[in-house]
Amino acid sequence: MKRLSLLPVFLMATMIYAQESVSLSLKDAIAYAEKNSPVLQNAQTDILIAKQTVNTIKASGLPQVNATAGYSDYLQIPGSYVKNFLGGNPEYLFFRFQQKYAANASIGLNQLLFDGTFFMGLKAAEDYVNLTNSFEIKSLNDLHMAVAKAYLLALTTSKNMEMINSTLATLEKSLSDVSTLNEEGFAEKLDVQRLQLAVSNLKVQKEKLQNAILVTQNLLKLQIGMDVNNSIQLVDNLETINSLIPLAETVSNSFDAKNRIEYKLLNQTLGLSYLDEKRYKYGYFPTLVGFLQHQETTNRSEFNFFKSNLTPNNDFIPSTIWGLNVSIPVFDGFRKHSQIMDVRLRREKTLNDIRNFENAATLEYNNAKLTYDVNIKQAETLKMNLDLANEIYDKANIKFNEGVGSTLEIIQAENDLKTAQTNYMNALYDLVVSKLELKKSAGTVILN
């Protein structure tokens, strides 16, 4: 019974532990994503796959050794008729030239001596590894950007909740005070009803915001590769994050599309196309393969493979051979010609993509810089508006507490303050995101 009585306590402790919240700063979220994001893990796996492809191609240029063994038991021994060279009858004699039992064993070595497509394919595979490394860098940059945006959105939503809770607490206190004054005959019922309406509206907004917090936090957990059932607590604030993201002067004043990882990827793809063309051209050259083979065979009339001291006619007879095989392509139905033309056409597309990217990247940078400059000014203006709204609210609150202000005035001041807080918080979010977008468009590290 005593053990059973402890069971609920144990289960409750387990549930509390399982529901323990994980505190996350932006750097913590990014570090967690780098270890657990399936997208980044796939990019890293692609590198390993590319390296194995290189090993596979290398293997075809190494000596290929194969061993074989065989055993035969002729249930019916083949033979043939031969004209009776002695004359007389019968006219044809039947001879069996094979003994009943036969066995053989061989080992052979083949070595590729020359194949132009092999060497070009190996070089292309090694360059493809470099391409997958660049893809990993791009995946890492994209992951940092996605995590940062998701974190900032979830953080902004949480901060809006804090502001609503603060405003709601103040309004509920005012409602309590006015209700008391109304009961004592010093305040009108209309004032109470106005405050009740304001409190009710704020509670509705709070409920909507609670749902938004869950949605944005789940999005963040998805981006970093965390179980969406886990609980998280965001510990940063927007002002701190903004100060921790430096913006170099070169980012604000200059741009070169070559700094973008996408530009590097396109040029690596272009380089691979030249290797592909060379590989197909080398297909017109002969292929040279050397071989060496050793074989031993025996034929026996009795099954005596496990006996010793046999007569010489039961011995395994060895044979060894080496040589060269040359394969000369003569006509392939214009297959290689079509492959070369295909590579050239694809290269033209890549060159077009490079030109288009240079133009699009320049436009992206200019737009990002313009947006960032506008957001700086908006954040400064909305910060002044917030300070002014706080001052107005404090004065309206003092007047209301001294009995010289109205509920309309305090409610209006509260609405203005709430709007100013929300606008400033959203402006900070836009400012930080636009700074990240500017760094990304310039091809610099998004977060150090």
DOBAGU-344485 format. One record per residue (C-alpha): residue number from 1; residue in three letters; x, y, z. Coordinates in Angstrom, 3 decimals. Example, Ala and Ser with C-alpha at 12.3 -4.5 7.8 and 13.67 -1.06 7.14 Angstrom:
BEGIN
<1 Ala <12.300 -4.500 7.800>> <2 Ser <13.670 -1.060 7.140>> 
//
This chain:
BEGIN
<1 Met <0.000 0.000 0.000>> <2 Lys <2.844 2.345 0.835>> <3 Arg <4.376 1.794 -2.610>> <4 Leu <1.038 2.469 -4.286>> <5 Ser <0.622 5.702 -2.346>> <6 Leu <3.963 6.943 -3.687>> <7 Leu <2.989 6.265 -7.316>> <8 Pro <0.947 9.476 -7.869>> <9 Val <3.787 11.529 -6.376>> <10 Phe <6.271 9.894 -8.741>> <11 Leu <4.023 10.431 -11.771>> <12 Met <3.462 14.075 -10.881>> <13 Ala <7.203 14.645 -10.462>> <14 Thr <7.801 13.016 -13.849>> <15 Met <5.203 15.231 -15.522>> <16 Ile <6.675 18.371 -13.952>> <17 Tyr <10.146 17.387 -15.117>> <18 Ala <8.896 16.569 -18.637>> <19 Gln <7.143 19.942 -18.871>> <20 Glu <10.180 21.918 -17.675>> <21 Ser <10.711 24.886 -19.978>> <22 Val <13.898 25.245 -22.030>> <23 Ser <15.380 28.751 -21.920>> <24 Leu <16.571 29.927 -25.326>> <25 Ser <18.497 32.962 -26.444>> <26 Leu <18.836 33.606 -30.167>> <27 Lys <22.362 32.162 -30.116>> <28 Asp <21.091 29.119 -28.202>> <29 Ala <18.366 28.572 -30.798>> <30 Ile <20.860 28.782 -33.666>> <31 Ala <23.317 26.442 -31.918>> <32 Tyr <20.490 23.959 -31.288>> <33 Ala <19.406 24.166 -34.936>> <34 Glu <22.953 23.521 -36.169>> <35 Lys <22.934 20.233 -34.264>> <36 Asn <19.349 19.111 -34.822>> <37 Ser <17.944 20.662 -38.013>> <38 Pro <17.014 17.904 -40.515>> <39 Val <17.632 20.332 -43.392>> <40 Leu <21.237 20.938 -42.342>> <41 Gln <21.751 17.268 -41.551>> <42 Asn <20.637 16.403 -45.095>> <43 Ala <23.114 18.927 -46.518>> <44 Gln <25.895 17.330 -44.466>> <45 Thr <24.784 13.881 -45.606>> <46 Asp <24.971 15.054 -49.232>> <47 Ile <28.668 15.803 -48.673>> <48 Leu <29.252 12.281 -47.395>> <49 Ile <27.335 10.864 -50.372>> <50 Ala <29.476 12.911 -52.781>> <51 Lys <32.654 11.637 -51.111>> <52 Gln <31.449 8.064 -51.480>> <53 Thr <30.784 8.765 -55.158>> <54 Val <34.434 9.804 -55.508>> <55 Asn <35.513 6.578 -53.802>> <56 Thr <33.294 4.566 -56.137>> <57 Ile <34.865 6.153 -59.213>> <58 Lys <38.374 5.699 -57.786>> <59 Ala <37.630 2.016 -57.223>> <60 Ser <37.097 1.438 -60.938>> <61 Gly <40.679 2.613 -61.558>> <62 Leu <42.187 0.239 -59.010>> <63 Pro <43.118 -3.398 -59.735>> <64 Gln <40.061 -5.621 -59.946>> <65 Val <40.795 -9.120 -58.602>> <66 Asn <38.306 -11.965 -58.915>> <67 Ala <38.590 -15.633 -57.993>> <68 Thr <36.382 -18.461 -59.248>> <69 Ala <36.088 -22.180 -58.601>> <70 Gly <33.991 -24.870 -60.249>> <71 Tyr <33.134 -28.539 -59.976>> <72 Ser <31.336 -30.704 -62.553>> <73 Asp <29.908 -34.208 -62.392>> <74 Tyr <28.884 -35.473 -65.823>> <75 Leu <25.814 -37.621 -65.308>> <76 Gln <25.979 -38.311 -69.022>> <77 Ile <29.436 -37.931 -70.497>> <78 Pro <29.335 -36.297 -73.939>> <79 Gly <31.016 -37.970 -76.881>> <80 Ser <31.090 -38.072 -80.680>> <81 Tyr <31.181 -40.536 -83.552>> <82 Val <34.371 -40.883 -85.588>> <83 Lys <34.680 -42.758 -88.889>> <84 Asn <36.350 -46.101 -88.376>> <85 Phe <39.827 -45.375 -89.724>> <86 Leu <40.713 -49.141 -89.454>> <87 Gly <38.006 -50.085 -91.876>> <88 Gly <35.440 -52.809 -91.436>> <89 Asn <32.454 -52.709 -89.147>> <90 Pro <31.188 -50.751 -87.520>> <91 Glu <31.600 -47.937 -89.954>> <92 Tyr <31.655 -45.312 -87.110>> <93 Leu <33.238 -45.582 -83.707>> <94 Phe <31.856 -43.717 -80.629>> <95 Phe <34.400 -42.011 -78.355>> <96 Arg <33.983 -40.132 -75.055>> <97 Phe <36.663 -37.443 -74.694>> <98 Gln <35.592 -36.184 -71.256>> <99 Gln <36.071 -37.847 -67.901>> <100 Lys <33.214 -37.985 -65.410>> <101 Tyr <34.557 -35.497 -62.855>> <102 Ala <36.120 -32.112 -63.491>> <103 Ala <37.243 -29.251 -61.235>> <104 Asn <38.850 -25.878 -61.819>> <105 Ala <39.999 -22.820 -59.880>> <106 Ser <41.188 -19.492 -61.215>> <107 Ile <42.178 -16.027 -60.072>> <108 Gly <42.297 -13.042 -62.374>> <109 Leu <43.404 -9.414 -62.223>> <110 Asn <42.204 -6.586 -64.468>> <111 Gln <43.796 -3.147 -64.427>> <112 Leu <42.509 -0.066 -66.218>> <113 Leu <45.544 1.475 -67.927>> <114 Phe <43.948 4.274 -69.896>> <115 Asp <40.442 5.672 -70.025>> <116 Gly <40.042 9.413 -70.463>> <117 Thr <36.470 9.378 -69.221>> <118 Phe <37.671 7.842 -65.937>> <119 Phe <40.106 10.642 -65.130>> <120 Met <37.662 13.384 -66.109>> <121 Gly <34.887 11.675 -64.156>> <122 Leu <37.126 11.499 -61.096>> <123 Lys <37.962 15.208 -61.349>> <124 Ala <34.276 16.070 -61.794>> <125 Ala <33.328 13.985 -58.757>> <126 Glu <35.943 15.754 -56.625>> <127 Asp <34.634 19.131 -57.782>> <128 Tyr <31.123 17.953 -56.970>> <129 Val <32.260 17.422 -53.368>> <130 Asn <33.276 21.095 -53.313>> <131 Leu <29.858 21.971 -54.709>> <132 Thr <28.100 20.083 -51.908>> <133 Asn <30.317 21.893 -49.385>> <134 Ser <29.077 25.183 -50.804>> <135 Phe <25.504 23.909 -50.617>> <136 Glu <26.074 23.177 -46.937>> <137 Ile <27.239 26.765 -46.382>> <138 Lys <24.125 28.044 -48.157>> <139 Ser <21.919 25.706 -46.111>> <140 Leu <23.601 26.980 -42.947>> <141 Asn <23.022 30.621 -43.940>> <142 Asp <19.398 29.907 -44.834>> <143 Leu <18.942 28.065 -41.537>> <144 His <20.375 30.975 -39.534>> <145 Met <18.021 33.358 -41.329>> <146 Ala <14.955 31.172 -40.844>> <147 Val <15.714 30.577 -37.149>> <148 Ala <16.412 34.272 -36.528>> <149 Lys <13.130 35.326 -38.153>> <150 Ala <11.152 32.678 -36.283>> <151 Tyr <12.807 33.632 -32.980>> <152 Leu <12.202 37.352 -33.515>> <153 Leu <8.557 36.752 -34.426>> <154 Ala <7.970 34.573 -31.369>> <155 Leu <9.835 37.073 -29.166>> <156 Thr <7.829 40.039 -30.478>> <157 Thr <4.589 38.166 -29.837>> <158 Ser <5.688 37.329 -26.283>> <159 Lys <6.706 40.940 -25.592>> <160 Asn <3.317 42.135 -26.832>> <161 Met <1.765 39.769 -24.302>> <162 Glu <3.876 41.291 -21.525>> <163 Met <2.686 44.773 -22.490>> <164 Ile <-0.947 43.643 -22.561>> <165 Asn <-0.575 42.023 -19.129>> <166 Ser <0.909 45.233 -17.726>> <167 Thr <-1.834 47.386 -19.221>> <168 Leu <-4.504 44.917 -18.122>> <169 Ala <-3.233 44.976 -14.542>> <170 Thr <-3.373 48.772 -14.511>> <171 Leu <-6.885 48.849 -15.989>> <172 Glu <-8.154 46.208 -13.565>> <173 Lys <-6.823 48.265 -10.653>> <174 Ser <-8.524 51.355 -12.048>> <175 Leu <-11.743 49.358 -12.466>> <176 Ser <-11.537 48.154 -8.867>> <177 Asp <-10.957 51.690 -7.586>> <178 Val <-13.786 53.189 -9.665>> <179 Ser <-16.142 50.382 -8.640>> <180 Thr <-15.433 51.178 -4.990>> <181 Leu <-16.012 54.880 -5.616>> <182 Asn <-19.250 54.054 -7.419>> <183 Glu <-20.475 52.005 -4.470>> <184 Glu <-19.710 54.975 -2.214>> <185 Gly <-21.480 57.365 -4.580>> <186 Phe <-18.379 59.233 -5.753>> <187 Ala <-18.279 57.868 -9.323>> <188 Glu <-20.827 57.268 -12.036>> <189 Lys <-21.830 53.777 -13.144>> <190 Leu <-21.005 54.840 -16.712>> <191 Asp <-17.356 55.210 -15.705>> <192 Val <-17.408 51.667 -14.318>> <193 Gln <-18.971 50.311 -17.499>> <194 Arg <-16.413 52.055 -19.695>> <195 Leu <-13.574 50.490 -17.752>> <196 Gln <-15.312 47.106 -17.799>> <197 Leu <-15.559 47.324 -21.583>> <198 Ala <-11.893 48.300 -21.883>> <199 Val <-10.844 45.384 -19.644>> <200 Ser <-13.047 42.953 -21.578>> <201 Asn <-11.635 44.056 -24.951>> <202 Leu <-8.114 43.710 -23.637>> <203 Lys <-8.816 40.180 -22.381>> <204 Val <-10.085 39.210 -25.843>> <205 Gln <-6.860 40.526 -27.367>> <206 Lys <-4.876 38.641 -24.738>> <207 Glu <-6.602 35.372 -25.638>> <208 Lys <-5.828 35.872 -29.337>> <209 Leu <-2.243 36.691 -28.486>> <210 Gln <-1.892 33.531 -26.397>> <211 Asn <-2.792 31.470 -29.465>> <212 Ala <-0.337 33.493 -31.554>> <213 Ile <2.427 32.778 -29.026>> <214 Leu <1.831 29.031 -29.330>> <215 Val <1.854 29.213 -33.131>> <216 Thr <5.046 31.290 -33.356>> <217 Gln <6.880 29.204 -30.759>> <218 Asn <5.910 25.982 -32.526>> <219 Leu <7.237 27.455 -35.766>> <220 Leu <10.515 28.250 -34.006>> <221 Lys <10.736 24.719 -32.593>> <222 Leu <10.136 23.301 -36.067>> <223 Gln <12.897 25.461 -37.550>> <224 Ile <15.487 24.390 -34.967>> <225 Gly <14.519 20.703 -35.063>> <226 Met <13.010 20.548 -31.580>> <227 Asp <10.016 18.437 -30.594>> <228 Val <6.996 20.740 -30.880>> <229 Asn <5.644 19.293 -27.621>> <230 Asn <8.576 20.766 -25.680>> <231 Ser <8.123 24.005 -23.778>> <232 Ile <10.478 26.930 -24.436>> <233 Gln <11.138 30.291 -22.817>> <234 Leu <12.688 33.104 -24.879>> <235 Val <15.172 35.103 -22.806>> <236 Asp <16.405 37.764 -25.252>> <237 Asn <14.860 41.124 -26.035>> <238 Leu <14.745 42.957 -29.340>> <239 Glu <16.950 45.862 -28.228>> <240 Thr <19.715 43.475 -27.134>> <241 Ile <19.512 41.429 -30.332>> <242 Asn <19.681 44.579 -32.437>> <243 Ser <22.846 45.699 -30.640>> <244 Leu <24.435 42.241 -30.996>> <245 Ile <24.109 42.233 -34.794>> <246 Pro <26.894 44.480 -36.110>> <247 Leu <26.560 46.010 -39.530>> <248 Ala <29.920 46.683 -41.152>> <249 Glu <30.316 49.944 -43.024>> <250 Thr <31.233 48.030 -46.168>> <251 Val <27.845 46.311 -46.061>> <252 Ser <26.045 49.649 -46.018>> <253 Asn <28.118 51.317 -48.719>> <254 Ser <29.267 48.688 -51.237>> <255 Phe <28.032 45.567 -52.963>> <256 Asp <29.626 42.788 -54.989>> <257 Ala <27.530 39.849 -56.163>> <258 Lys <30.636 37.652 -56.039>> <259 Asn <30.420 37.697 -52.229>> <260 Arg <27.171 35.739 -52.364>> <261 Ile <27.347 31.968 -51.879>> <262 Glu <24.782 31.579 -54.663>> <263 Tyr <27.251 33.163 -57.100>> <264 Lys <29.904 30.656 -56.047>> <265 Leu <27.457 27.787 -56.543>> <266 Leu <26.616 28.944 -60.054>> <267 Asn <30.293 29.230 -61.001>> <268 Gln <31.027 25.783 -59.590>> <269 Thr <28.151 24.418 -61.667>> <270 Leu <29.653 26.172 -64.696>> <271 Gly <33.039 24.558 -64.024>> <272 Leu <31.444 21.124 -63.795>> <273 Ser <29.891 21.614 -67.230>> <274 Tyr <33.353 22.080 -68.794>> <275 Leu <34.562 18.885 -67.116>> <276 Asp <31.501 17.042 -68.404>> <277 Glu <32.246 18.181 -71.955>> <278 Lys <35.861 16.989 -71.667>> <279 Arg <34.674 13.673 -70.261>> <280 Tyr <32.410 13.058 -73.243>> <281 Lys <35.165 14.108 -75.690>> <282 Tyr <37.572 11.639 -74.101>> <283 Gly <34.983 9.000 -74.934>> <284 Tyr <36.322 9.129 -78.523>> <285 Phe <39.706 7.839 -77.318>> <286 Pro <40.539 4.117 -77.016>> <287 Thr <40.350 2.327 -73.682>> <288 Leu <43.259 0.108 -72.620>> <289 Val <42.900 -2.641 -70.007>> <290 Gly <45.586 -5.083 -68.868>> <291 Phe <44.785 -8.521 -67.488>> <292 Leu <46.537 -11.408 -65.748>> <293 Gln <44.894 -14.772 -65.074>> <294 His <46.046 -18.019 -63.483>> <295 Gln <43.940 -21.195 -63.732>> <296 Glu <44.258 -24.802 -62.610>> <297 Thr <42.048 -27.629 -63.920>> <298 Thr <41.719 -31.365 -63.462>> <299 Asn <39.633 -34.175 -64.980>> <300 Arg <39.174 -37.473 -63.171>> <301 Ser <37.326 -40.705 -63.735>> <302 Glu <36.820 -41.216 -59.996>> <303 Phe <35.727 -38.914 -57.208>> <304 Asn <39.050 -38.863 -55.401>> <305 Phe <39.492 -35.174 -54.634>> <306 Phe <40.106 -35.851 -50.941>> <307 Lys <42.646 -38.636 -51.480>> <308 Ser <46.412 -38.328 -51.534>> <309 Asn <49.250 -40.057 -53.383>> <310 Leu <47.346 -40.094 -56.658>> <311 Thr <48.847 -40.774 -60.043>> <312 Pro <49.996 -37.758 -62.131>> <313 Asn <46.985 -37.944 -64.416>> <314 Asn <44.892 -36.687 -61.470>> <315 Asp <46.981 -33.560 -60.909>> <316 Phe <45.658 -30.027 -61.324>> <317 Ile <47.139 -28.625 -64.519>> <318 Pro <48.135 -24.933 -64.207>> <319 Ser <47.940 -22.261 -66.877>> <320 Thr <48.779 -18.538 -66.698>> <321 Ile <48.022 -15.812 -69.205>> <322 Trp <48.409 -12.063 -69.386>> <323 Gly <47.539 -9.588 -72.067>> <324 Leu <46.034 -6.284 -73.119>> <325 Asn <42.559 -5.423 -74.358>> <326 Val <42.015 -2.308 -76.423>> <327 Ser <38.527 -0.974 -77.063>> <328 Ile <38.336 1.517 -79.931>> <329 Pro <35.064 3.424 -80.354>> <330 Val <34.092 3.488 -84.007>> <331 Phe <30.468 4.624 -84.207>> <332 Asp <27.966 5.138 -81.401>> <333 Gly <25.046 6.549 -83.350>> <334 Phe <26.099 10.147 -82.492>> <335 Arg <25.426 9.502 -78.802>> <336 Lys <28.538 11.340 -77.534>> <337 His <27.908 14.210 -79.947>> <338 Ser <24.413 14.630 -78.502>> <339 Gln <25.800 14.467 -74.968>> <340 Ile <28.328 17.207 -75.745>> <341 Met <25.636 19.419 -77.271>> <342 Asp <23.429 18.819 -74.234>> <343 Val <26.245 19.975 -71.908>> <344 Arg <26.856 23.097 -73.996>> <345 Leu <23.190 24.046 -73.972>> <346 Arg <22.997 23.560 -70.210>> <347 Arg <26.102 25.725 -69.854>> <348 Glu <24.351 28.491 -71.767>> <349 Lys <21.516 28.294 -69.250>> <350 Thr <24.003 28.510 -66.370>> <351 Leu <25.641 31.582 -67.926>> <352 Asn <22.200 33.165 -68.254>> <353 Asp <21.502 32.286 -64.613>> <354 Ile <24.743 33.985 -63.556>> <355 Arg <23.895 37.185 -65.419>> <356 Asn <20.374 37.142 -64.043>> <357 Phe <21.622 36.516 -60.505>> <358 Glu <24.064 39.434 -60.659>> <359 Asn <21.206 41.742 -61.623>> <360 Ala <18.707 40.251 -59.154>> <361 Ala <21.242 40.266 -56.305>> <362 Thr <22.021 43.938 -56.925>> <363 Leu <18.309 44.732 -56.836>> <364 Glu <17.887 42.669 -53.660>> <365 Tyr <20.736 44.546 -51.968>> <366 Asn <19.428 47.974 -53.000>> <367 Asn <15.927 47.131 -51.757>> <368 Ala <17.296 45.705 -48.495>> <369 Lys <19.397 48.819 -47.887>> <370 Leu <16.445 51.096 -48.630>> <371 Thr <14.174 49.093 -46.309>> <372 Tyr <16.782 49.148 -43.540>> <373 Asp <17.259 52.923 -43.798>> <374 Val <13.495 53.468 -43.653>> <375 Asn <13.115 51.117 -40.678>> <376 Ile <15.826 52.960 -38.724>> <377 Lys <13.930 56.237 -39.080>> <378 Gln <10.595 54.585 -38.268>> <379 Ala <12.004 52.947 -35.139>> <380 Glu <13.408 56.281 -33.927>> <381 Thr <10.108 58.069 -34.567>> <382 Leu <8.001 55.353 -32.937>> <383 Lys <10.335 55.314 -29.905>> <384 Met <9.651 59.029 -29.427>> <385 Asn <5.928 58.330 -29.857>> <386 Leu <6.145 55.635 -27.168>> <387 Asp <7.889 58.001 -24.746>> <388 Leu <5.219 60.604 -25.430>> <389 Ala <2.394 58.074 -24.966>> <390 Asn <3.919 56.973 -21.631>> <391 Glu <4.075 60.571 -20.482>> <392 Ile <0.468 61.225 -21.518>> <393 Tyr <-0.702 58.032 -19.809>> <394 Asp <1.125 58.879 -16.573>> <395 Lys <-0.422 62.365 -16.491>> <396 Ala <-3.898 61.003 -17.291>> <397 Asn <-3.502 58.414 -14.525>> <398 Ile <-2.455 61.071 -12.012>> <399 Lys <-5.402 63.277 -12.954>> <400 Phe <-7.767 60.306 -12.688>> <401 Asn <-6.461 59.326 -9.253>> <402 Glu <-6.795 62.941 -8.074>> <403 Gly <-10.394 62.990 -9.277>> <404 Val <-9.914 65.639 -11.940>> <405 Gly <-9.699 63.235 -14.899>> <406 Ser <-12.348 61.174 -16.655>> <407 Thr <-12.528 57.513 -17.525>> <408 Leu <-12.679 58.487 -21.183>> <409 Glu <-9.360 60.254 -20.828>> <410 Ile <-7.672 57.337 -19.057>> <411 Ile <-9.088 54.797 -21.536>> <412 Gln <-7.973 56.913 -24.491>> <413 Ala <-4.513 57.294 -22.968>> <414 Glu <-4.371 53.545 -22.360>> <415 Asn <-5.355 52.817 -25.979>> <416 Asp <-2.776 55.275 -27.279>> <417 Leu <-0.086 53.739 -25.077>> <418 Lys <-0.984 50.218 -26.155>> <419 Thr <-0.883 51.261 -29.818>> <420 Ala <2.456 53.034 -29.342>> <421 Gln <3.936 49.997 -27.577>> <422 Thr <2.752 47.629 -30.304>> <423 Asn <3.952 49.917 -33.082>> <424 Tyr <7.383 50.329 -31.511>> <425 Met <7.746 46.598 -30.872>> <426 Asn <6.781 45.809 -34.462>> <427 Ala <9.158 48.517 -35.700>> <428 Leu <12.001 46.942 -33.726>> <429 Tyr <11.139 43.572 -35.250>> <430 Asp <11.135 45.069 -38.755>> <431 Leu <14.435 46.841 -38.040>> <432 Val <16.261 43.713 -36.884>> <433 Val <14.856 41.590 -39.723>> <434 Ser <15.788 44.228 -42.313>> <435 Lys <19.320 44.343 -40.877>> <436 Leu <19.575 40.570 -41.260>> <437 Glu <18.200 40.794 -44.802>> <438 Leu <20.757 43.489 -45.649>> <439 Lys <23.637 41.356 -44.364>> <440 Lys <22.312 38.343 -46.260>> <441 Ser <21.926 40.313 -49.493>> <442 Ala <25.507 41.601 -49.127>> <443 Gly <26.832 38.056 -48.730>> <444 Thr <28.206 38.535 -45.208>> <445 Val <27.782 36.293 -42.177>> <446 Ile <24.286 36.872 -40.825>> <447 Leu <25.090 36.137 -37.189>> <448 Asn <28.551 35.898 -35.640>> 
//
